[in-house]
Amino acid sequence: MGDLLVNKEQWDAMNPSTKPIPMSSKDWKKLHRKARNTIHLFLSDLVLLNVSREDSPKKLWEKLGNLYQ
């Protein structure tokens, strides 16, 4: 999954402190939504039910890590 986020140039959204300087807040929020949705698309319905309340891709990634370590 991490490789997919890198490939889609969405990995920066996993760390809020990596926001590129010239990127607007609107584009930063859009990148976060895209990263979160990319992850959601590859989860089974059962897994998605367990993590769907996470609003940031980083929190989602961490919760998945905690569930499936």
Summary of the structure (lengths in Angstrom):
residues: 69
radius of gyration: 12.0
end to end distance: 14.3
largest distance: 38.4
contacts: 161
relative contact order: 0.17
helix: 70%
strand: 0%
